[in-house]
Amino acid sequence: VQLQASGGGLVQAGGSLRLSCAEFGRSFSGYDMGWFRQAPGKEREFVGYIAWTSGNTYYSDSVKGRFTISRDNAKSTVYLQMNSLKVEDTAVYYCAAGWGPLPTISRTTAGLYDYWGQGTLVTVSS
């Protein structure tokens, strides 16, 4: 599984961006797909994930209600729609694939994902 994240950029606070994570290679069928982010000087942080089996999503408290994850299996692409962006959302965003299913709490752990994309930078200005 090869993942490529895109869609990052510079946006003003309150604005929106949509990140994409495309899978190249073999199908990501059966994989839970997660999004993480890492701000300068900070550890990688769980953002949210979408489960392969159910399509259910789960988000960190910091983005809940503002971010939405969806997937288009026909296009082998996962999306992260980010609305009402805040300066503190500034980070490099990574998508990841983990062979599922695992309990939701496990999917908040970066180490339990099998494949990672290269990251895309999101900068939110005040």
C-alpha angles and dihedrals in degrees: 000000000000119000130197121188122201142160101077123137147122119310135165121248110276092030132113139239134180119214122200130204114196124192119220124188118026125008120282089221109144096022126118108223122219138185123213133173137203124202121200111285094005136101123259109277131205114244104173146300143215121221119231097214100047105016088231118150133213128192140191115253091247093065103025111128093017105059128054128191122205136164136212105203093187089060095036088232134132123200135207111200109197119194133174090023119201131204088249090061088072107121146107107279121214131192121210139187124216126185105245166274106034130148114278093247089056091056090064089066116089093205092064094064119093105203134031137197122226097256134246125230121239117189120187116194126202 
